[in-house]
Amino acid sequence: MTKPHRKPLWYAAMAHRLSGLALSAFLPLHFLVLGLAIEGEAELDGFLKWTDSPLVKFAEMGLVFLLTVHLLGGLRLLVLENFAWRDSQKTIATFAAGASVLAAFAFLFQVV
């Protein structure tokens, strides 16, 4: 069995896959919270008070990071599949990782 190529674009592809898995694990929780709004105002208000905790804010930063990684990874795939290969794609993948981190921290500073 051969080892996968541990190059920047391999890491970018793996980050895209893992962020997609993590986001799909989050969706049932999201739907559960949306269901609280249907059950009544008191249940939703109780949950929203809980979301003011610093741990939840930090988790939201992680969610924004995952969303940004997945979005930029998807855009990278669109470019890869629809345009000619370029060596500069490694630079773009690195820029995408940096942009993901910046977006997550910008969100954190907005909510804290």
Secondary structure, DSSP 4 states (H G I P E B T S, - for coil): -PPPP-SHHHHHHHHHHHHHHHHHHHHHHHHHHHHHHHH-HHHHHHHHHHTTSHHHHHHHHHHHHHHHHHHHHHHHHHHHHHS---TTHHHHHHHHHHHHHHHHHHHHHHH-
